[in-house]
């Protein structure tokens, strides 16, 4: 560990600050005492050069297109492990040792997936046409009233219960939020179905006696559909200190209930600049309409006087190809070959957009590559997922990451309430 010297050219005073050695990536300067020692504070809108915490959960190298969960590359994670394994990794710091342990954790989640009947009644207060994200954030906040004593101790088992409970219930909450938004009756979880299959079941099934010929709510969910959804969840499990994760940590820093902090994260994720981006990509692909129109829209994206913005390209962190986007694109092509047919019109437009943009100096010079949102909407559409559910599905995927971040934040002895400063420019 070294130091760095900061010199005030006005007063000629010099101050030394410690360098923090990161396990990966660039060094950081410990500026926590910057104001106290120099009577100066830093100005960093968007916090693009500021670290607010130390973390072991995920690591991003935006220049080289690297994403790690607990030190394991995302490509290996997606290939070797299922989503519930990733949940266990993030909240307990260890992967299942064998198939039996993996199934045991999945079964634990299945049995925790049911909602308190009082919580279900809350959905009756929401109008039918409410966006599922509004229903979802409200329901998660209400969850803290049913588990107010989540055990505010430092025993790891208590945190495991807190995390596994909400990870288990979030697919049920998402499914109920959607069905409520369209006025459809709720479908309760089925403990005989795996975590991911259960989610698709609760979205698609009909109540007993509602179908002709005596069918008892049975529907077809193929293993390929389950695998595809599992991979989409996995690709969203954690992604460093993005806007929603930072929101979760900021709210948790006040001592609020973890579920209240996660509810705030859901609201942050809702925005089109964050989790809602895949909705906007699909809308834009339909707006382009045909591969013959791609060149025209590329030119519009390059025109400074045109407010049009090409959705699904570029990322705040990645200045090379988002590794999640590579996996999503490969998954799209693989599913199409295996029988889950993509909308080829939208798929062709997307691939043409990528081809033209990546051969254009304007995009290459600015590091504008497809991000994870660019192809995910096409896959979700092929899985018969309504557009209004794209962002709630992101919530399911991100839940283990948020839980891990809350646990890490609470356990950190240096944790303080978040209190950034401001550059005052008023009267």
Buried (B, 14 or more C-beta within 10 A) or exposed (E): EEEEEBEEEEEEEEBEBBEEEEEEEEEBBBBEEBEEEBEEBEEEEEEEEEBBBEBEBBBBBBEEBBBBBBEBBBBEBBEEBBBBBBBBBBBBBEBBEEEEBBEEBBBBBBEBBBBBEEBBEBBEEBEEEBBBBBBBBBBBBBBBBEBEEBEEEEEEEBBBBBBBBBBBBBBBBBBBBBBBBEEBEBBBBBEEBBBBBBBBBBBBBBEEEEBEEEEEBEEEBEEBBBBBBBBBBBBBBBBBBBBBBBBBBBBBBEEBBBBBBBBBBBBBBBBEEBBBBBBBBBEBBEEBEEBEEBEEBBBBBBEEEEEEEBBBBBBEBBBBBBBBBBBBBBBBEBBBEEEBEBBEBBBBBBBBBBEBBBEBEEBEEEBBBBBBBBBBBBBBBBBEBBEBBBBBBBBBBBBBBBBBBBBBBBEBEEBEEBEEEEEEEEE
